Amino acid sequence: VLNYARETVLQPGEGYRQRVRWWSALALLGSLASSPAAAAATLRSRAATTEADNETDVDDIGRRTVLDLMNDESAAGMDVIPGSDIGELAGDANNHRRRLLDMAKAADALQGEADHKLQKLIVIVKDLLREGYNPIVFCRFIPTVDYVTEALREATRGVEVAGVTGLLPPSEREERVTQLSKAPKRILVCTDCLSEGINLQMGFDAVIHYDLSWNPTRHEQREGRVDRYGQPSPRIKVVTYYGIDNQIDG
């Protein structure tokens, strides 16, 4: 994947096609840093930037989907995978797609026990549960939420685990959070669709940034849903989770 990204270094004055490929490579790196599930889904999907008609629109879509800009009315809808397949814009479209699919298969093989990021998260979550916390795990993409939710259910028997993403209507997100808050022991896994608009302080008292946003303001939004007036716990814990050898997290 890194070799693929290096091939797309953007130079001043580059045209439409190369800009689409540039943003697609960045999107892929972000998805890979999130989870093997997100990486595989991104590799198999058409790049969002291919919908643009000109270089300006390409950059606009790329910035919004990759850099987590805050100029949107809400974070809803921003948790979908950005895609990486640039389709017919690739000079060798068939070879390009074959290469992406091969990388997707490699990403599939990294799921589960081979995913060190996930395995370390399980340890962190279990430690928080033993300390009496009810944590929220914030992820960037919908496939990552589904993937992490299933893994935590398997690893924490007797604990209620629920996932919430932008695929749910706002009313159903709130209802799912309300129901989960009634469980004696609970874990919420979600995207930034819950970083604003829904108060989480009554049911949760710890935040794990499983994926780091490229816009740190989103981290403040996440924590602000928990660390706010009405929080009954005297102490809130925040875990900013990152890889020391991961340039994307850096």
C-alpha positions as CSV (number, residue, x, y, z in Angstrom):
1,V,0.0,0.0,0.0
2,L,2.8,2.4,0.8
3,N,4.5,1.7,-2.5
4,Y,1.1,2.4,-4.2
5,A,0.9,5.7,-2.4
6,R,4.4,6.7,-3.2
7,E,3.6,6.3,-6.9
8,T,1.0,9.0,-6.7
9,V,3.0,11.9,-5.2
10,L,1.4,15.1,-6.4
11,Q,3.5,17.7,-8.1
12,P,2.5,21.4,-8.7
13,G,0.4,21.7,-11.8
14,E,-0.7,18.1,-12.0
15,G,-4.0,17.5,-13.8
16,Y,-7.4,16.1,-12.9
17,R,-6.5,12.4,-13.3
18,Q,-3.4,12.6,-11.0
19,R,-5.3,14.6,-8.4
20,V,-8.0,12.0,-8.2
21,R,-5.4,9.3,-7.8
22,W,-3.6,11.4,-5.1
23,W,-6.6,11.8,-2.9
24,S,-7.5,8.1,-3.4
25,A,-4.1,7.1,-2.2
26,L,-4.5,9.3,0.9
27,A,-8.0,7.9,1.6
28,L,-6.6,4.3,1.3
29,L,-3.8,5.1,3.9
30,G,-6.4,6.5,6.3
31,S,-8.6,3.4,5.9
32,L,-5.7,1.1,6.4
33,A,-4.7,2.8,9.6
34,S,-8.3,2.4,10.8
35,S,-8.8,-1.3,10.4
36,P,-8.3,-4.2,7.9
37,A,-12.1,-4.2,7.4
38,A,-12.1,-0.5,6.4
39,A,-9.0,-1.0,4.1
40,A,-10.6,-4.0,2.3
41,A,-13.9,-2.1,1.8
42,T,-12.0,1.0,0.5
43,L,-9.9,-1.1,-1.9
44,R,-13.1,-2.6,-3.4
45,S,-15.0,0.6,-3.7
46,R,-15.0,3.4,-6.3
47,A,-13.2,6.6,-5.2
48,A,-15.4,9.4,-4.1
49,T,-13.3,11.9,-6.0
50,T,-14.2,10.3,-9.4
51,E,-17.6,12.1,-9.1
52,A,-15.9,15.5,-9.5
53,D,-15.9,17.3,-12.9
54,N,-12.8,19.4,-12.4
55,E,-9.6,19.8,-10.4
56,T,-11.1,22.2,-7.9
57,D,-14.0,19.8,-7.1
58,V,-11.6,16.9,-6.8
59,D,-9.6,18.8,-4.1
60,D,-12.8,19.8,-2.4
61,I,-14.2,16.3,-2.2
62,G,-10.7,14.9,-1.3
63,R,-10.3,17.3,1.6
64,R,-13.7,16.7,3.0
65,T,-13.5,12.9,2.8
66,V,-9.8,12.6,3.9
67,L,-8.9,15.5,6.1
68,D,-12.1,15.6,8.3
69,L,-12.9,19.3,7.6
70,M,-15.4,20.9,9.9
71,N,-17.3,23.0,7.3
72,D,-20.1,20.4,7.1
73,E,-23.4,21.0,8.9
74,S,-22.9,17.8,10.8
75,A,-20.6,14.8,11.0
76,A,-23.4,12.5,9.7
77,G,-22.6,10.8,6.5
78,M,-18.8,11.4,6.9
79,D,-18.2,7.9,8.2
80,V,-18.6,6.1,4.9
81,I,-15.5,4.7,3.3
82,P,-14.0,7.0,0.7
83,G,-13.0,4.4,-1.9
84,S,-9.8,4.1,-3.8
85,D,-10.6,2.7,-7.2
86,I,-10.2,5.4,-9.8
87,G,-11.9,3.3,-12.5
88,E,-11.3,4.2,-16.1
89,L,-9.1,7.2,-15.1
90,A,-6.3,4.7,-14.6
91,G,-4.3,4.3,-17.8
92,D,-4.2,0.5,-17.2
93,A,-7.7,0.1,-15.6
94,N,-7.7,-3.7,-15.5
95,N,-4.3,-4.0,-14.0
96,H,-5.1,-1.2,-11.5
97,R,-8.3,-3.0,-10.3
98,R,-6.5,-6.3,-10.1
99,R,-3.8,-4.7,-7.9
100,L,-6.4,-3.2,-5.6
101,L,-8.2,-6.5,-5.2
102,D,-5.0,-8.3,-4.4
103,M,-4.4,-5.7,-1.7
104,A,-8.0,-6.2,-0.4
105,K,-7.4,-9.9,0.0
106,A,-4.2,-9.2,1.9
107,A,-6.2,-6.8,4.2
108,D,-8.8,-9.5,4.8
109,A,-6.1,-11.8,6.0
110,L,-5.1,-9.3,8.7
111,Q,-8.4,-9.4,10.5
112,G,-8.8,-10.9,13.9
113,E,-5.9,-12.3,15.8
114,A,-3.4,-10.9,13.2
115,D,-4.7,-7.4,13.8
116,H,-2.4,-6.1,16.6
117,K,-4.2,-2.8,16.9
118,L,-7.5,-4.6,17.6
119,Q,-5.9,-7.1,20.0
120,K,-4.4,-4.3,22.1
121,L,-7.7,-2.4,22.1
122,I,-9.3,-5.5,23.7
123,V,-6.7,-5.4,26.5
124,I,-7.4,-1.6,27.0
125,V,-11.2,-2.1,27.1
126,K,-11.0,-5.0,29.6
127,D,-8.7,-2.9,31.8
128,L,-11.3,0.0,31.8
129,L,-14.1,-2.4,32.6
130,R,-12.2,-3.8,35.5
131,E,-11.7,-0.3,36.8
132,G,-15.5,0.3,36.7
133,Y,-15.6,2.4,33.5
134,N,-18.2,2.2,30.8
135,P,-16.3,3.2,27.6
136,I,-17.1,4.6,24.2
137,V,-14.8,3.5,21.4
138,F,-14.8,6.2,18.6
139,C,-13.9,5.0,15.1
140,R,-13.6,6.7,11.7
141,F,-15.4,4.4,9.4
142,I,-18.6,2.3,9.4
143,P,-16.8,-1.0,8.5
144,T,-14.4,-0.4,11.4
145,V,-17.3,0.0,13.9
146,D,-18.9,-3.2,12.7
147,Y,-15.6,-5.0,12.9
148,V,-14.6,-3.7,16.4
149,T,-18.1,-4.3,17.7
150,E,-18.1,-7.9,16.8
151,A,-14.6,-8.5,18.2
152,L,-15.5,-6.8,21.5
153,R,-18.7,-8.9,21.8
154,E,-16.6,-12.1,21.5
155,A,-13.9,-10.9,23.9
156,T,-16.1,-9.5,26.7
157,R,-18.8,-12.0,27.5
158,G,-21.4,-10.7,29.9
159,V,-20.9,-7.1,28.7
160,E,-23.5,-5.4,26.4
161,V,-21.8,-4.1,23.3
162,A,-23.5,-1.9,20.6
163,G,-22.4,-0.2,17.5
164,V,-23.8,3.1,16.1
165,T,-23.0,4.6,12.7
166,G,-24.4,7.1,10.3
167,L,-26.3,4.3,8.6
168,L,-28.9,4.6,11.4
169,P,-31.4,7.5,11.4
170,P,-30.8,10.0,14.2
171,S,-33.8,8.8,16.2
172,E,-32.6,5.2,16.1
173,R,-29.1,6.2,17.2
174,E,-30.4,8.0,20.2
175,E,-32.7,5.0,21.1
176,R,-29.9,2.5,20.8
177,V,-27.7,4.6,23.1
178,T,-30.5,5.0,25.6
179,Q,-31.1,1.2,25.7
180,L,-27.4,0.5,26.0
181,S,-27.1,2.9,28.9
182,K,-29.5,0.7,31.0
183,A,-27.1,-2.3,30.9
184,P,-25.0,-2.9,34.0
185,K,-21.8,-3.2,32.0
186,R,-21.6,-1.7,28.5
187,I,-19.4,-0.6,25.6
188,L,-20.5,1.7,22.9
189,V,-18.6,1.6,19.5
190,C,-19.5,4.5,17.2
191,T,-18.3,6.9,14.5
192,D,-18.3,10.7,14.7
193,C,-22.0,10.6,14.0
194,L,-22.2,10.7,17.8
195,S,-19.6,13.3,18.4
196,E,-22.2,16.0,18.5
197,G,-26.0,16.3,19.1
198,I,-26.4,13.4,21.5
199,N,-25.5,13.7,25.2
200,L,-23.6,10.6,26.4
201,Q,-22.6,11.7,29.9
202,M,-25.3,9.7,31.7
203,G,-24.3,6.3,30.4
204,F,-20.6,6.5,29.7
205,D,-17.5,7.8,31.5
206,A,-14.5,6.9,29.3
207,V,-13.5,7.7,25.7
208,I,-11.2,5.7,23.5
209,H,-10.0,7.4,20.3
210,Y,-9.5,4.2,18.3
211,D,-9.0,6.2,15.2
212,L,-7.3,9.6,15.3
213,S,-9.0,12.2,13.3
214,W,-6.8,14.3,11.0
215,N,-8.8,17.2,12.5
216,P,-8.1,17.2,16.3
217,T,-11.3,19.3,16.9
218,R,-13.2,16.1,16.4
219,H,-11.4,14.6,19.4
220,E,-12.7,17.5,21.5
221,Q,-16.2,16.9,20.2
222,R,-16.0,13.3,21.2
223,E,-14.8,14.0,24.7
224,G,-17.3,16.8,25.1
225,R,-20.2,14.4,24.7
226,V,-19.0,12.6,27.9
227,D,-17.1,15.2,30.0
228,R,-19.9,17.7,30.5
229,Y,-22.5,19.0,33.0
230,G,-24.6,16.1,34.4
231,Q,-21.8,13.5,34.3
232,P,-22.2,11.6,37.6
233,S,-18.7,10.1,37.6
234,P,-16.1,12.2,39.5
235,R,-13.4,11.1,37.0
236,I,-13.5,10.7,33.2
237,K,-10.8,8.7,31.4
238,V,-9.6,9.4,27.8
239,V,-7.4,7.0,25.9
240,T,-5.8,8.4,22.8
241,Y,-4.7,5.3,21.0
242,Y,-2.0,5.5,18.4
243,G,0.8,3.5,16.7
244,I,4.3,4.7,17.4
245,D,5.4,3.4,14.0
246,N,2.3,4.5,12.1
247,Q,3.0,7.7,10.1
248,I,-0.8,8.2,9.5
249,D,-1.4,8.4,13.3
250,G,1.7,10.6,13.6
